[in-house]
């Protein structure tokens, strides 16, 4: 079983409502109001979907068939109900969650022409960041062979110290996976103590955008060596359409990205992480320090992960695939 610790976020995607004239006819959707009836009720609509990097990873793991337990602080508000329904419907174990009095985190996403999302977060005082040491007693990890965490849970006060302490303690008997998933609007570069995390983490998965934020101007290869020296055995840098760099204790290989019609990239990195952990779990490689893992096996896991991520990009929102959807792999880029 893999435990995933972190946030659930309500991802709100913007839609434009056209203004309407007094006779009920649309005003053409002119955002500025020109050409429409001035007294119309045009405006911006929000389509809300459950998200949040760690929650997305837990959902993807469960859908792929790996038992996944989510460790989250779930609010009692309307979004919290949405999260519970979504996670449970995908088969995620919610027994490790905390019932939280604080509100859920909201992220308003605007998509660019390439399907990338630019987020504005409404996160102050939200449930996700209020972890206490009492809530994260070591027993909450249970018999998990792996703990995946990261994203904002490791950088947002006041709960970040409790999360890091919990992960460090868990490393005594479980493989630890970290995804920094940087959010510059919510945390500064100095909040991301990646080298320190690598002293107790075994797997580090990050995107090329994360890398540029954390170590600007540093090559992926040099960054991998830096984090290996700090303690992480397996480092994977995902590069979108350019594939992924896999580095196992300094041995490296690249994995191509499958070719796919991109709807948006929301949740792609989270699905990649889930695919990687699922494949390693299925091969019996989790539960320790990855001592028996070789580069060929790590590359196989990353190739499977790239396939899972590509399928996530082919549908709207963070909607990772089920096993039946994995039967026909997309063709890789040349």
C-alpha positions in Angstrom: 0.0 0.0 0.0 1.2 3.5 -0.8 0.2 6.4 1.5 0.0 9.9 -0.1 0.2 13.0 2.2 -0.9 16.4 1.1 -3.6 18.7 -0.2 -6.9 18.5 -2.0 -7.6 21.6 -4.0 -10.8 22.7 -5.7 -9.6 23.5 -9.3 -12.0 26.1 -10.8 -11.7 26.5 -14.5 -13.0 29.8 -16.0 -15.8 30.0 -18.6 -17.2 33.1 -20.1 -21.0 33.6 -20.0 -22.4 35.9 -22.8 -24.4 38.8 -21.7 -28.1 38.7 -22.6 -30.5 41.2 -24.0 -34.0 41.9 -22.5 -35.6 39.5 -25.0 -33.3 36.6 -23.8 -31.0 36.6 -26.9 -27.3 36.2 -26.3 -25.1 39.2 -26.6 -22.4 37.3 -28.4 -20.2 36.6 -25.4 -18.3 39.9 -25.7 -16.3 40.0 -22.5 -16.1 43.8 -22.5 -19.9 44.1 -22.8 -19.7 45.8 -26.2 -22.6 44.6 -28.5 -24.5 43.2 -25.5 -27.2 44.5 -23.4 -25.7 46.7 -20.6 -28.1 45.3 -18.0 -27.4 41.7 -18.9 -26.0 39.2 -16.5 -22.9 38.2 -18.5 -19.7 37.4 -16.5 -17.3 34.7 -15.6 -18.3 31.2 -14.7 -16.3 28.6 -12.8 -16.4 24.9 -13.5 -15.0 23.2 -10.3 -13.1 19.9 -10.4 -11.3 18.1 -7.6 -7.6 18.5 -7.8 -4.4 19.1 -5.8 -1.2 17.3 -6.6 -1.1 14.7 -3.8 -4.8 14.0 -4.2 -4.4 13.6 -7.9 -1.5 11.1 -7.3 -3.6 9.1 -4.9 -6.5 8.9 -7.4 -4.2 7.8 -10.2 -2.5 5.1 -8.0 -5.9 3.7 -7.0 -7.2 3.7 -10.5 -4.1 1.8 -11.7 -4.7 -0.8 -9.1 -2.2 0.0 -6.4 -3.9 0.3 -2.9 -3.6 4.0 -2.0 -4.4 5.7 1.3 -4.8 9.4 1.3 -3.6 11.4 4.3 -5.3 14.7 4.0 -7.2 17.3 6.1 -10.6 17.4 4.4 -12.9 20.3 5.1 -16.6 20.0 5.9 -17.5 22.5 3.2 -19.0 21.8 -0.2 -15.6 21.3 -1.8 -14.6 18.8 1.0 -17.7 16.8 0.0 -16.6 16.9 -3.6 -13.1 15.6 -2.6 -14.4 12.7 -0.6 -16.8 11.6 -3.3 -14.1 11.8 -6.0 -11.4 10.0 -4.0 -13.7 7.2 -2.8 -15.1 6.7 -6.3 -11.6 6.0 -7.5 -11.0 3.5 -4.7 -8.8 5.6 -2.5 -8.8 4.7 1.2 -9.8 7.7 3.3 -9.4 6.2 6.7 -6.2 8.2 7.3 -7.9 11.6 6.7 -8.6 14.2 9.3 -12.0 16.0 9.5 -11.1 19.6 9.4 -13.0 22.7 10.5 -11.1 25.1 8.1 -12.2 25.8 4.5 -10.9 24.0 1.5 -8.2 25.5 -0.8 -9.5 27.0 -4.1 -7.4 27.4 -7.2 -8.7 29.3 -10.2 -7.0 28.1 -13.3 -6.7 29.9 -16.7 -5.6 27.6 -19.5 -3.3 28.9 -22.2 -3.3 27.9 -25.9 -1.1 24.8 -25.2 -3.3 23.5 -22.4 -1.1 24.7 -19.6 -2.7 26.1 -16.5 -1.9 29.4 -14.7 -3.3 29.2 -11.2 -4.5 31.9 -8.7 -4.8 30.4 -5.3 -7.1 31.2 -2.4 -5.4 29.4 0.4 -5.0 31.5 3.5 -6.2 29.7 6.6 -7.2 26.6 4.5 -7.5 23.1 6.0 -4.6 21.6 4.0 -1.8 23.5 5.9 -2.9 23.1 9.5 -1.3 19.7 10.3 -0.2 19.2 13.9 2.2 16.7 15.3 -0.6 15.0 17.1 -2.5 14.5 13.8 0.7 13.0 12.2 1.7 10.5 14.8 3.8 7.7 13.2 0.9 5.2 13.5 -1.0 7.1 10.8 1.4 5.7 8.1 0.4 2.2 9.1 1.8 -0.6 7.0 2.5 1.5 3.9 5.6 0.4 1.9 5.9 3.9 0.5 4.9 7.5 1.5 4.5 10.1 -1.3 4.4 13.7 -0.3 5.6 17.2 -1.3 3.8 20.0 -3.1 2.6 22.7 -0.8 2.3 20.4 2.2 6.0 20.6 2.7 6.3 24.4 2.4 3.1 26.0 3.8 3.1 27.0 7.5 2.0 26.1 10.1 1.9 22.4 9.2 5.1 22.0 7.1 7.3 21.1 10.1 4.9 18.3 11.2 4.7 16.9 7.6 8.5 16.9 7.3 9.0 15.2 10.7 6.4 12.6 9.8 8.1 11.8 6.5 11.5 11.6 8.1 10.2 9.2 10.7 8.5 7.1 8.0 11.7 6.7 6.1 12.9 4.2 8.7 10.7 1.5 7.2 9.1 3.0 4.0 10.3 4.3 0.7 9.8 8.1 0.6 8.8 9.9 -2.6 8.8 13.7 -3.0 7.4 16.0 -5.7 8.2 19.7 -5.0 5.5 20.8 -7.5 6.6 24.4 -7.0 4.0 27.2 -6.7 5.8 30.5 -6.8 2.6 32.5 -6.0 2.3 30.7 -2.6 5.9 29.9 -1.6 9.3 31.4 -2.1 12.3 29.5 -3.4 13.8 29.5 0.1 10.8 27.5 1.3 11.7 24.5 -0.9 14.5 22.7 1.1 15.0 20.1 -1.5 18.5 19.1 -0.5 17.4 18.6 3.1 14.4 16.6 2.0 16.7 14.4 -0.1 18.5 13.3 3.2 15.4 11.2 4.0 13.8 10.8 0.5 14.5 8.0 -1.9 12.7 9.3 -5.0 12.6 12.9 -6.2 10.3 13.6 -9.2 10.1 17.2 -10.5 9.4 19.0 -13.8 11.7 21.1 -15.8 9.8 24.2 -14.7 10.3 23.2 -11.1 14.0 22.7 -11.8 14.3 26.2 -13.4 12.7 27.8 -10.3 14.8 25.8 -7.8 18.1 25.9 -9.6 18.0 28.5 -12.4 20.5 27.9 -15.1 21.6 24.6 -13.8 21.5 21.6 -16.2 19.2 18.7 -15.3 22.2 16.4 -15.1 24.1 18.6 -12.6 21.0 19.0 -10.6 20.5 15.3 -10.4 24.1 14.9 -9.1 23.5 17.5 -6.5 20.4 15.7 -5.2 22.0 12.3 -5.4 24.9 13.7 -3.2 22.2 14.9 -0.8 20.8 11.4 -0.5 18.1 10.8 -3.1 18.7 7.6 -5.0 16.3 8.0 -7.9 15.7 11.5 -9.5 13.4 11.9 -12.5 13.0 15.2 -14.3 9.9 15.4 -16.6 10.2 17.6 -19.6 6.7 17.6 -21.1 6.8 16.7 -24.8 10.6 16.2 -24.6 10.1 13.2 -22.3 11.9 12.5 -19.0 15.4 12.2 -17.7 15.9 9.3 -15.3 18.9 9.3 -13.0 19.7 6.4 -10.7 22.6 7.2 -8.4 24.3 9.0 -11.3 23.5 6.5 -14.1 21.2 8.2 -16.6 18.9 7.5 -19.4 16.1 9.4 -21.2 12.5 8.3 -21.8 10.5 9.7 -24.8 7.1 11.2 -24.3 4.2 9.4 -26.1 2.6 11.4 -28.8 -0.9 12.5 -27.8 -3.5 15.2 -28.6 -3.2 17.5 -25.6 -6.5 18.9 -24.2 -4.7 20.3 -21.1 -1.7 19.3 -18.9 -3.6 19.5 -15.6 -2.5 16.6 -13.4 0.0 15.2 -15.9 2.9 15.4 -13.5 0.9 13.8 -10.7 -0.2 11.0 -13.0 3.5 10.5 -14.0 4.4 10.1 -10.3 1.6 7.6 -9.8 2.6 5.6 -12.8 6.2 5.5 -11.6 5.3 4.4 -8.1 2.7 1.9 -9.4 5.3 0.2 -11.6 7.9 0.1 -8.9 5.4 -1.2 -6.4 4.3 -4.0 -8.8 7.9 -5.0 -9.2 8.4 -5.3 -5.4 10.9 -2.4 -5.3 9.2 -0.3 -2.6 9.6 -0.7 1.1 13.3 0.2 1.5 16.0 2.3 0.0 15.7 1.0 -3.6 18.9 -0.9 -3.1 17.8 -3.6 -5.6 16.7 -1.2 -8.3 18.7 -1.0 -11.5 18.6 1.6 -14.3 16.8 -0.6 -16.8 14.0 -1.2 -14.3 13.8 2.5 -13.4 13.5 3.4 -17.1 10.7 0.8 -17.6 8.9 2.4 -14.7 9.4 5.9 -16.2 8.2 4.8 -19.6 5.0 3.4 -18.1 4.6 6.7 -16.1 5.0 8.7 -19.3 2.2 6.7 -20.9 -0.1 7.3 -17.9 0.7 11.1 -18.0 0.0 11.3 -21.8 -3.4 9.7 -21.3 -4.2 12.3 -18.6 -3.2 15.1 -21.0 -5.7 13.8 -23.6 -8.8 14.6 -21.4 -9.9 17.7 -19.5 -8.7 18.2 -15.9 -6.9 15.8 -13.6 -8.6 12.7 -14.8 -6.1 9.8 -14.8 -6.7 6.6 -16.7 -8.1 3.3 -15.5 -6.4 0.0 -16.5 -8.7 -0.6 -19.5 -7.5 2.7 -21.0 -3.8 1.5 -21.0 -4.1 -1.2 -23.5 -3.1 0.8 -26.6 0.0 2.9 -25.8 0.3 6.2 -27.7 3.1 6.3 -30.3 6.3 7.9 -28.9 7.8 11.0 -30.4 10.7 10.4 -32.8 
